[in-house]
């Protein structure tokens, strides 16, 4: 079954970037034993990706080749951004519910990953198109920044699992109740 998942890392006070919009606070955990291998396994099970313009520009700013050559990627933007040929990246202004159907088809039995940002993920959730949240929790307090989700999700999340890594890093996995059901899931 194709699931739509939000994999994101945050501080214990719920921010994915600091007040300057930076992820530098997170990079100190890149050497955490098993963490990058865990993320690589998640990405290998992903067939389609959605992200906002700011996340996409951050990824481009990292230099090097596009990190997700095996996944079609939709970038939700109203701006004209550069797209390298052969990357599988498509810029879109279409509504999330229309793009999601194309993403599930492109995923071809693998999962859909909502990379971010939180506002984009909230739009998917508002249409009942978010199945799971995989929340990495880093043992730092940022005191402000970009929240994991800027909107309320209705209903109680169901815990699917907890993974503890070294350095105090945790991953919490939740199933998200959907207001409209999971009509776009495939079995």
N, C-alpha and C positions, 0 to 999 in steps of 0.2 A: 504494500500500500504506500503510495506517495504521500508523505507528510510535509507540511510547510512549517519550517523551524526557524526560530530566531536564536542564533548563537551569538552571544555578546559577553564581553567582560566588563565588570563594573567595580567601583570601590564599594566598601561596605555601607556607605551612605547613599548608594544608588546612582552614581554618575559614571558615564562612559568616557567623557573627556573632562579635563579640568576647566577652570574658569577662563583660560586662554584658548580653549578648544584643542588642547594638546593631548596626545596619548603617551607622552614620554614617561609618565608615571607607571604605565603598564609594562613598558619594555624591560624593566628590572626583573620581570618574571619569565623572560624568554628562556632562561637557563633552568627553570623549574623542571625537575626530573619527570619525564613522561608527559608533560603538558603539550609540547609541540607535536609529539607523535599522536596524542589523543585528537588534537585538532586536525592533523593530516588524515586520520581515519574518518573523522566527520566529513571533511571535504571530499574524500574519495567516494562517500555514499551520497554525494550531492550531484544532481544533474542540471540544476538551473539556479541562478542567483539573481536577487534583486538588491539594489542599493540606490541611495540618493546621490545627488551631485557632489555634496561635500565629501562623502565617503569615497566616491570614485576619484575625486581630485586628490584626496589623501593617498590613495593607492597609486595613482600616477606619479605623485611626488616622491614615492619610495625608490623610483628608478628601477632599472632592470626589466626583464620580460614580464608580461602580464602573468600574475600568479595563478590564474584559474583557466588554463588553456583547454581543459576538458569539460568546462561548464559554460553553457550559454548564459550571458549576463545581460540583464536589463537595468539600465540606469535611468531613474526617474528624474527628469530635469526639464526646465523651460529654457535652458541656455544651450548654445551651440558649443559642445565640448569636443576635444580631439578624440578620435577613435582609431587605434592602430589596426590595420588590415589583418585579418586572420585571427583576431582575438575572440570572436564570438560575442562582442559587446554591441548592444543595440541601445540607442538613446530613445526614450519614449516620453510622451506627455499623456498617454492613454490612461484611463481609469484603472486602478489596481485590479479590479475584478475582471476586466477584459484581459489584461496582461497575465494574470494568474493562470487563467485557462491555457494560455500559450506556454507558460512556464511548466505546468504539469505535463503537458504533451512533450515538451522538449526534454524534461527530466527522464523520460523513458523508463519509468519504474524506480528511479532513484528519487531522492528527496529535493525539495526546494528550500534554499537557504536565504532568509531575509537578513542580509548583512547589517543593514542600518541605513539611515539613522532611525532613532526612536519614533519620530513623527511618521515616517513611511511605514514602519511596522504597525503603528497604531491604526493607520488607514486600512491595512490588510485585516487587522483584528476587528475593526468596525464592520467589515463585510463578512465576518465569520470565516476568514481565510487563514487564520493562524492556529496551528495545531499544538505546537510545543514551544516552550522557552527553555533554552539551555543557557543558564546564567552562570558565568564564571565570576566568582567573588574574590577579589584581591584584598588582602589584609592591609588596606590603606584607607584613610579618610581624606577626601578632597575638599569638602566643605562647600561645594558648588560646581557647576559645569553643566554638561548636557545629560539630562536624565535618561535612564534606561527606557522608560516609556513616559511620554508627557501627558498621556490620557489614561483615564480609569478603564480597567477591564472589569466587566461585570461577572459575577459568579466567583466561585472558589476554585483556585488552581489545584490540580491533583498532583502530588509529588510522585514522580516516576523513578527518581534515584538521586543519590548524592555520591560524588566522588571527591575524595580528599587527596590533594597532591602535597608535595613538600612545600616548604616556605609558607604554610598557612593558606594556600590557594585552594578554594573549593569550587566544585561545579554542582549546581542545583538544576535538576531537570523536572519540568512541570508540563502537564497536559493542560491546555487552555479550553475551557468550556466555550462552545461556539453558539452564538445566538441563532444562526441560520442553519446549523448542522454542517456537515462536511460533504456537501454535494459535489465538490470538485475533486475529492480524493479518488484514487483509483485502487482497485483491489487486484 
